[in-house]
Amino acid sequence: MNMESRISMLHKEFAREAAAAQVSHQRAIRLVAVSKKHAVEKIEEAYIHGHRDFGENYLQEMIEKAEMLSRRCPEIRWHFIGQMQSRKIPLLAKYSSLVHGVQRVKVAERLAELKQPFLVQLRHPTDVRSKALSTSEWARTFRESEGIHKYCRGTMFVANPGTRDEGETIESQFAWAASESKKLEEQGMSLPRVPIRSWGMSADYRTAIRHGANMLRLGTRVFGDRPTSTLGASSTLL
């Protein structure tokens, strides 16, 4: 199956899942094609067939690809979905359309200063590895910081399949994410814009759609298996 057919099939599937779930997503479900380690030729192929949103985990890889494709793909939108360091935020903001998964107030404040739109990361109570703020902490931050409030566009969530032994399922985690996101939205997060809910990935996007996700980060479903190395694969993690 070629790239055009894969992308078209995914959008049709998104629409079917949303209709079956009878959940209001408030906006069309947007696909972010995660192109980490994939060659620029694959990105350009998807672009030629109308796709515009691409996600990268490594700053240097994103910069290299953005520079190579800037003339051939002028309408491309880069989403950064990796780890962030404060000292590299100005460079990150220069190339990103949207930064996913902000975990700390300091990073959110710096992005807001640079007028860079971002998503805050939701931390499930069973995720002991995450350093993201709790929902109540983010809610307080929105009330206290006009800048963060102005440039936050919604939430990012990563479900943790390792919590099954604790009685948590992927389904229950996305139900939790929907509830917590609603709490933040009621605090005025990203209003009056429709909040982005960047929740699903290749292994769980159907479940995410059922609970109201309107942005999905998919890699293998778009590009196939990820190569072990290619442009930027050895770059230092941001």
MARLOTOR-562798 format. One record per residue: x, y, z of N, C-alpha, C in turn. Coordinates in steps of 0.02 Angstrom, whole numbers, plus 50000, padded with zeros to 5 digits. Layout:
MARLOTOR-562798
XYZXYZXYZ;...
//
This chain:
MARLOTOR-562798
500424994150000500005000050000500445006250000;500295011049956500705017049952500525022050006;500935027250011500855032350064500175035650061;499965037650001499325041049994498745036750020;498755030250003498225025750025498225024750100;498825024250130498865023250203498585029250240;498765035250218498515041250252497755041950243;497515040650183496805041050170496415035950212;496675029850217496345024750258496325026650331;496865029650356496885031750426496345036950440;496285041950397495785047150408495075044250406;494955039550362494295036350360494165032450423;494695029050448494625025250510494495029850569;494835035550571494715040350625493985042450627;493715043950568493025046150563492545040750586;492675034450566492245028950586492255027850662;492865027950690492935026950763492575032450802;492645038550779492335044150813491575043750809;491325041850750490605041150741490325035550784;490685029950786490455024250826490445025750900;490935029750922490985031450994490475036751014;490215040450964489745045850977490025050851027;490665052451018491005057251061491115063651021;490975069351051491095075651018491835077451023;492175077750966492875079450966492985086950954;492455090550938492455097850930492865100250870;493295096150844493695097850785493875091450749;494045091950685494245086050647494875083050679;494905076450681495485073050710496085074250665;496615076650695497215078650658497765073350668;498065071450615498605066450616499285069750616;499695068050666500395070150666500805063950648;501105063950589501495058250566502185058550598;502325053950643502955053950680503505051150635;503945055650614504435053950562505135052650590;505185051750655505835050450687506215044750653;506835046250631507285041550599507095039650528;506525042150504506335040750435506655045850388;506805043650328507145047850279506695053550256;507015059050236506635064950213506225063350151;506435058450112506055056550052505365054050070;505315050450126504655048050148504215053850171;504515058650206504145064450228503885068350168;504325069250119504135072950058503585069350020;503615062750019503085058949986502415060150019;502395060050086501775061350122501535068450109;502005073150107501835080150094501525081050025;501815077849976501555078249908500825076049905;500655071149948499965068549949499515072349998;499745078250019499305082650057499405082950131;499865078850158499965078950231500435084650250;500295087750308500695093650328501005093150398;500745088950442500985088750511501445082750524;502055084250547502555079050558502865079950627;502985074450662503245074650729503945071850734;504365075250773505055073050784505215072950859;505645068250879505855067550949506515070750965;506925071850914507595074550925507655081250890;507895086250927507945092950900508395093450839;508995090550843509455091050787509185087750724;508855082150733508555078750675508005082950645;507595086150687507065090450662507345096350624;507865099350651508175105150618508455103250549;508815097650547509115095450484508585094050432;508055090750452507515089250405507155095550383;507035100050431506695106350415507095110350364;507745110650374508175114350327508175111250258;508195104550255508215101150191507555101850153;507005102350189506345102350157506015109250153;506355114350177506045120950182505795123650115;506155122350062505945124949996505465120249961;505585113749968505145108949933504475108049969;504475109150034503865108150073503735114350116;503575120050087503535126250124502965126550175;502455122450168501885122750214501925117450269;502485114150275502555108850325502525111750396;502215107950442502165109950512502525104650555;503025106850592503415102350634503165102350706;503055096350732502845095550801503415092350840;503625095550894504155092550934503845088650991;504025082250997503715077851047504245074451091;504835077351095505375074351135505475077951201;506025076151235506205079251298506505086151285;506375090851331506585097751321507085100051374;507565104051353508035107351398507945114851390;507925118351445507775125551443508255129451398;508895127651398509385131551361509295130851285;508925125851262508825124851190508135127051166;507745129851211507065131751193507035136951137;507465142151135507435146951079507515143551011;507965138851007508075135250944507475130750929;507195127650980506605123550972506025127650945;505925133450974505365137750954505445140250882;506055140950859506175143450791505905138650738;505915132150753505725127250702505055123850714;504775124450774504175120650791503535124550778;503035120950753502365123750748502005122850815;502125117050846501815115450911502285110950950;502375112551014502785108551059502335104351103;502415097851101502005093351141502345091451207;501945090151257502205086951317502625091151363;502435097551374502805101751422502635099451492;503155098151532503065095351599503195100351655;503555105751641503765110251694503545117451680;503415121151734503205128051728503745132251695;504375131051713504925134951686504945134451610;504835128551583504845127551511504235131051480;503655130251511503045133451486503125141051484;503425143851537503525151151539503985153451483;504525149751472505005151751419504685151351350;504295146051338503955145451273503455151151264;503095152851317502615158351313502955164951298;503545165951328503925172051314504105172651240;504215166851209504395166651138503785166051093;503195166451123502555166051087502495159451049;502745154151080502745147451050502165143351079;501685141251037501135137051061501395130251086;501065127651138501285121351168500695117651200;500815111351216500335107251252500655105151318;500255105151372500515102651435500385095251441;500825091751475500755084451481500365082651543;499885078251535499505075551592499895069751622;499925069551689500275064251723499785059751761;499725053551738499275048851771499565047051839;499145046251890499395044751958499845038651963;499765033851918500185027751921500845028551885;500945034151850501565035151812502085038451857;502475034351891502965036851939503585039651904;503655038251839504245040651803504175047751777;503555049851766503425056451738503585061951788;503875067351762504025073151803503535078851791;503005077351755502505082451740502125084551802;501865090651800501455093051855500795089151857;500485089251916499815086251922499305091051891;498705088551880498185092751851498055098951894;498015098051959497885103752003498445108852000;499065106551993499635111151987499605115051922;499415111651867499345115251804498775120251807;498225118351840497645122851846497845129151883;498235128351936498455134251974498915138551932;499345135351892499805139051849499425143251798;498885140351769498495144151720498175150251752;497945149551814497635155151848498135160751863;498765158751876499265163451899499685166451843;499705163251785500145165551731499745166851667;499675173151650499305174951590499675172451527;500345172651528500725170551470500635163151454;500685158951506500595151851496499885150351472;499415153651504498715152851484498605154651411;498955159851388498855162451320499125157651266;499675154351280500005150351228499915142751236;499595140651290499425133551296498845132051250;498915126651210498395124951162497995118651183;498205115351238497855109351258498305104651296;498155098151291498515093151330498795087651287;499335084651312499625078551283499585073151337;499455066951316499425061451364499725055251332;500125051651372500415045351350500185039951399;499785035251375499545029851418500115025051433;500095022151492500625017651515500365010551519;500545006251470500294999351471500554995251530;501064997651564501354993951620500964994351684;500374997751684499994998451745499434993251752;499414988451708498874983451711498874979751778;499464978451805499494974851869499214978951926;499144985451916498874989851968498134991051958;497814987051915497104987651903496914993051853;497414995951820497285001151771497334998251701;496854999751659496874997651589496995003851546;497155002651483497235008351437496585012251433;496025008651432495365011751429495265016451489;495405014051549495295018151608495775024151610;496365023351583496845029051582496605034651536;496325032751478496075037951433495435041151461;495035037151497494455040051531494675045251583;495225043551619495505048351667495755054551631;496105053651575496365059351537495805064051514;495245061051493494675065151471494395069251529;494355066151587494095069551646494565075251668;495215073751670495695078851692495765084551642;495735082951578495775088151527495175092751532;494595089951546493995094051554494065098951612;494385096551666494495100951724494925106951705;495455105651666495885111151644495535115751596;495125112851552494755116951504494265121451540;493985119051595493525123151634493885128851670;494545128051678494945133451707495135138751654;494905137651593495035142451539495645140851498;495935134851506496525132951467496385133251393;496785137051357496785137651284496155140651255;495695142951298495095146151271495265153151245;494895155651193494295152751165494405147651110;495025145751098495155140551048494895133851072;494735129451025494545122551043495185118951067;495195116451128495805113251155496015107251115;496665106651105496945100751072497025095251125;496855089151105496955083351148497405078351110;498045079151118498535074951084498675068851127;498285063551117498305057951164498535051351134;498305049751074498415042951049499045041851009;499305035651012499865033550971499665027150934;500135024150897499965018550853499635012750890;499835011450952499575005650988498905006851021;498705013151029498095014451069497655019951041;497755022050979497385027850954496635026750950;496415020550938495695019350936495375020751004;495705018551056495455019951124495465027351138;495995030651117496035037951127495465041551093;495295039551032494755042750995494095041851033;493985035951060493365034651097493275039351156;493825041951182493785046351240493885053751224;493905055351159493905062351139494545065151112;495045061051098495665063651069495525066851001;495845072450987495755075550921496425076750886;496965074050914497605074050881497955067450897;498205064050846498505057450855499215057450829;499675054450866500385054250848500555047150824;500555046150759500655039450732501285039250688;501695034050697502295033350658502265027350611;502255021350640502275015250599501665014550555;501095017050577500485016450535500535020850473;500965025850474501055030150416501665028050374;502235027150408502865026150373503095018850372;502775014450410503025007650416503545007150472;503895001550476504375000550529504925005850527;505135007950586505645013150591506335010150579;506745013150536507425010750524507855011750586;508395007850591508825008450649509235014850648;509375017450589509745023750585509615027150518;509605033650520509545037650459509735044750477;509535049750438509715056550451509525058650522;510005060850562509875063450628509795058250681;509825051750664509695046550713510185046550770;510795048750758511295048750811511345055450847;510885060050833510905066650863510795066250938;511055071250973510975071451046510245073151063;509975069551111509295070651133509235077451165;508715081151145508615087751173508435087351247;
//
